[in-house]
Amino acid sequence: MVRGKRTTYENFVVDCPACGKEIVFNRASDLGTLEPVADLRVSCLDRACGKPFCITGDSVNEAYEMLVFDSYELRDRKHYMGCILNLAQAYETFFSLFLRVELLYKPFGAGSERNLDNLNRIADDLYKKTKKLAFAHMRRLFLQHVVTHPSPMSAAKAAIVVAALPGSPCDPKDVEIDALGDPNIVPLLIAIKKATINTLRNRVVHHRGYRPTRLEVEEALEETTSILFPLGQHLDLHDEINWYSREK
């Protein structure tokens, strides 16, 4: 059994126990699974070797966390444009996870009748409602839901909320966020509302392809980690439906 020496959002990196070479397994193309690797039989990708072995020791971080961690390697290799893209994607992945937790996982876990067909139908409706929303719209949807919508406690109520999700949500006012009265969450929500990573990302990907400086990357990394990591903890965000179905 070989433990991963480096695991990223896309790849699982190990040293082959037979030839000793570093082997990079792409999760989608080489491993054929996006699930965390606990015990998976693979073969060395080096053509001269090709020996089989088992891999384990994957990361158990959420997707948004892995994207942030990957950004440190991009920074160290001076791929500053890629780092900014990763950080913006981390925010978008965070917003998407929050909506799944609030509108799918929690209602399913709280309901007395756990109908998978209903869950899949609501999940499909949620995807259709959000798939084309850009960063700013997803952020507004996230903030609006935190401020004004308690988590629905049944699939039926969740379906109603999903159907009513606006295509062009508005930012809640700071005073509305302050009214939540939670000193742990309010400053983080204000910070996420004011974050400008999407503006920097747009400069990178559009027009002349802006090349950010290391200072800009360092500031973006610090801002992202100081917001998303503690907020994910306070909101209890896990991309695992059984987490919300467990006995309390």
C-alpha positions as CSV (number, residue, x, y, z in Angstrom):
1,M,0.0,0.0,0.0
2,V,1.5,3.3,-1.1
3,R,0.4,6.6,0.5
4,G,0.0,9.7,-1.7
5,K,2.9,12.1,-1.5
6,R,0.9,14.9,-2.8
7,T,-2.8,15.1,-3.5
8,T,-4.5,17.9,-5.3
9,Y,-8.0,18.7,-6.6
10,E,-7.2,17.1,-9.9
11,N,-4.3,14.7,-9.3
12,F,-3.0,12.0,-6.9
13,V,0.8,11.9,-6.8
14,V,2.9,8.9,-5.6
15,D,6.3,7.3,-5.9
16,C,6.0,3.9,-7.7
17,P,7.2,1.2,-5.2
18,A,8.7,-0.8,-8.1
19,C,10.6,1.8,-10.2
20,G,10.8,4.7,-7.7
21,K,9.5,7.2,-10.3
22,E,7.1,9.9,-9.3
23,I,3.7,9.1,-10.9
24,V,0.9,11.6,-11.4
25,F,-2.5,10.0,-11.6
26,N,-5.2,12.3,-12.9
27,R,-8.4,11.6,-11.0
28,A,-10.7,11.8,-13.9
29,S,-8.6,10.3,-16.7
30,D,-6.3,7.8,-14.9
31,L,-8.2,6.8,-11.7
32,G,-11.7,7.0,-13.2
33,T,-13.1,8.3,-9.9
34,L,-13.5,11.6,-8.2
35,E,-14.2,10.1,-4.8
36,P,-11.5,10.2,-2.1
37,V,-9.0,7.4,-2.6
38,A,-8.8,5.0,0.4
39,D,-7.7,1.7,-1.2
40,L,-7.4,1.7,-4.9
41,R,-5.4,-0.7,-7.2
42,V,-3.5,1.0,-9.9
43,S,-0.6,0.3,-12.3
44,C,2.5,2.4,-12.8
45,L,2.0,4.8,-15.7
46,D,5.7,4.5,-16.7
47,R,5.7,2.2,-19.8
48,A,8.9,0.6,-18.8
49,C,7.4,-0.4,-15.4
50,G,3.7,-0.9,-15.4
51,K,3.7,-2.7,-12.1
52,P,0.5,-2.9,-10.1
53,F,0.2,-1.5,-6.6
54,C,-2.4,0.0,-4.2
55,I,-2.7,3.6,-3.2
56,T,-4.2,5.3,-0.2
57,G,-3.9,8.4,2.0
58,D,-6.0,10.8,0.1
59,S,-7.1,14.3,1.2
60,V,-10.4,14.5,3.0
61,N,-10.7,18.3,2.5
62,E,-13.7,19.8,0.8
63,A,-13.3,20.9,-2.8
64,Y,-13.1,24.6,-2.1
65,E,-10.3,23.9,0.4
66,M,-8.4,21.7,-2.0
67,L,-8.5,24.5,-4.6
68,V,-7.1,26.9,-2.1
69,F,-4.3,24.5,-1.1
70,D,-3.5,23.9,-4.8
71,S,-3.0,27.7,-5.1
72,Y,0.0,27.7,-2.8
73,E,1.9,25.4,-5.2
74,L,0.8,27.6,-8.2
75,R,2.1,30.6,-6.3
76,D,5.4,28.9,-5.4
77,R,5.9,27.9,-9.1
78,K,5.1,31.6,-10.0
79,H,1.9,30.6,-12.0
80,Y,0.2,33.7,-10.6
81,M,-2.6,33.8,-13.2
82,G,-3.5,30.2,-12.5
83,C,-3.5,30.9,-8.7
84,I,-6.0,33.7,-9.1
85,L,-8.3,31.5,-11.3
86,N,-8.1,28.8,-8.6
87,L,-9.0,31.1,-5.8
88,A,-12.0,32.5,-7.7
89,Q,-13.1,29.0,-8.4
90,A,-12.8,28.1,-4.7
91,Y,-15.3,30.8,-3.9
92,E,-17.7,29.6,-6.5
93,T,-17.4,26.0,-5.3
94,F,-18.0,27.2,-1.8
95,F,-21.2,29.0,-2.8
96,S,-22.4,25.9,-4.7
97,L,-21.7,23.6,-1.7
98,F,-23.6,25.9,0.6
99,L,-26.7,25.7,-1.5
100,R,-26.5,21.9,-1.8
101,V,-26.2,21.6,2.0
102,E,-29.0,24.0,2.7
103,L,-31.4,23.0,0.0
104,L,-30.6,19.3,-0.4
105,Y,-28.6,17.7,2.3
106,K,-30.2,19.2,5.4
107,P,-33.8,18.8,4.2
108,F,-33.1,15.2,3.3
109,G,-31.5,14.5,6.6
110,A,-34.3,16.2,8.6
111,G,-37.2,14.7,6.7
112,S,-39.1,11.6,8.0
113,E,-39.5,10.3,4.4
114,R,-36.1,10.1,2.6
115,N,-37.2,9.7,-1.0
116,L,-34.1,9.6,-3.3
117,D,-36.2,10.3,-6.4
118,N,-37.4,13.6,-4.8
119,L,-33.9,14.4,-3.8
120,N,-32.6,13.9,-7.3
121,R,-35.4,15.9,-8.8
122,I,-34.7,18.9,-6.5
123,A,-30.9,18.5,-7.1
124,D,-31.6,18.7,-10.9
125,D,-33.8,21.8,-10.5
126,L,-31.1,23.4,-8.3
127,Y,-28.4,22.7,-10.9
128,K,-30.6,24.2,-13.7
129,K,-31.3,27.3,-11.6
130,T,-27.6,28.0,-10.9
131,K,-25.5,26.5,-13.7
132,K,-25.3,29.7,-15.7
133,L,-24.9,32.1,-12.8
134,A,-21.7,34.0,-12.7
135,F,-19.6,34.7,-9.6
136,A,-21.4,37.8,-8.5
137,H,-24.9,36.2,-8.9
138,M,-23.8,33.1,-6.9
139,R,-22.4,35.3,-4.2
140,R,-25.6,37.3,-3.9
141,L,-27.7,34.1,-3.9
142,F,-25.5,32.8,-1.1
143,L,-25.7,36.0,1.0
144,Q,-29.4,36.4,0.5
145,H,-30.1,32.8,1.6
146,V,-27.9,33.2,4.7
147,V,-29.6,36.4,5.7
148,T,-33.3,35.7,4.8
149,H,-33.9,32.0,4.5
150,P,-33.6,29.4,7.2
151,S,-32.8,25.9,5.9
152,P,-36.1,24.2,4.8
153,M,-36.7,21.1,7.0
154,S,-38.4,19.0,4.3
155,A,-38.0,18.1,0.7
156,A,-41.3,19.7,-0.1
157,K,-40.3,23.0,1.4
158,A,-36.9,22.8,-0.3
159,A,-38.5,22.3,-3.7
160,I,-40.5,25.5,-3.2
161,V,-37.4,27.4,-2.2
162,V,-35.4,26.1,-5.2
163,A,-38.3,26.9,-7.6
164,A,-38.3,30.5,-6.2
165,L,-34.6,31.1,-6.5
166,P,-34.1,34.4,-8.4
167,G,-32.1,34.6,-11.6
168,S,-30.8,38.1,-10.7
169,P,-30.5,38.3,-6.9
170,C,-29.6,41.5,-5.1
171,D,-26.9,42.0,-2.4
172,P,-28.3,42.2,1.1
173,K,-27.5,45.5,2.8
174,D,-24.8,45.5,5.5
175,V,-27.4,46.3,8.1
176,E,-29.3,43.1,7.1
177,I,-26.2,41.1,7.6
178,D,-25.5,42.8,10.9
179,A,-29.0,41.9,12.0
180,L,-28.0,38.2,12.2
181,G,-26.3,39.1,15.4
182,D,-23.7,36.3,15.2
183,P,-20.2,37.8,15.9
184,N,-18.6,34.7,14.4
185,I,-20.4,34.9,11.0
186,V,-21.3,38.5,10.4
187,P,-17.7,39.8,9.8
188,L,-17.0,37.0,7.5
189,L,-20.2,37.6,5.5
190,I,-19.3,41.3,5.2
191,A,-15.8,40.3,4.0
192,I,-17.1,37.9,1.4
193,K,-19.5,40.6,0.1
194,K,-16.6,43.0,-0.3
195,A,-14.1,40.5,-1.7
196,T,-12.7,41.5,-5.2
197,I,-11.2,38.2,-6.3
198,N,-13.8,38.0,-9.1
199,T,-12.7,41.4,-10.5
200,L,-9.1,40.3,-10.5
201,R,-10.0,37.0,-12.1
202,N,-11.9,38.8,-14.9
203,R,-8.8,40.9,-15.6
204,V,-6.8,37.7,-15.9
205,V,-9.1,35.9,-18.3
206,H,-10.5,38.7,-20.4
207,H,-9.0,41.1,-23.1
208,R,-5.2,41.3,-22.8
209,G,-4.8,38.6,-20.1
210,Y,-3.6,40.6,-17.0
211,R,-0.6,39.1,-15.3
212,P,-0.9,39.6,-11.5
213,T,2.0,40.3,-9.2
214,R,3.1,38.1,-6.4
215,L,1.8,40.7,-3.9
216,E,-1.6,40.6,-5.5
217,V,-1.6,36.8,-5.2
218,E,-0.4,36.9,-1.6
219,E,-3.2,39.3,-0.7
220,A,-5.8,37.2,-2.5
221,L,-4.6,34.0,-0.8
222,E,-4.7,35.6,2.7
223,E,-8.1,37.1,2.0
224,T,-9.5,33.8,0.7
225,T,-8.2,31.6,3.5
226,S,-9.3,34.1,6.2
227,I,-12.8,34.1,4.9
228,L,-13.7,30.7,3.4
229,F,-12.1,28.4,6.0
230,P,-13.6,29.8,9.1
231,L,-17.0,30.4,7.4
232,G,-17.1,26.8,6.2
233,Q,-16.6,25.7,9.7
234,H,-19.2,28.0,11.2
235,L,-21.8,27.0,8.5
236,D,-20.8,23.3,9.0
237,L,-20.3,22.6,5.2
238,H,-19.6,19.1,4.1
239,D,-20.2,17.6,0.7
240,E,-21.5,14.4,2.2
241,I,-25.2,14.0,2.6
242,N,-24.9,11.3,5.3
243,W,-23.2,13.9,7.5
244,Y,-26.6,15.6,7.8
245,S,-28.5,12.4,8.3
246,R,-26.4,11.2,11.2
247,E,-27.9,10.8,14.6
248,K,-27.4,13.9,16.7
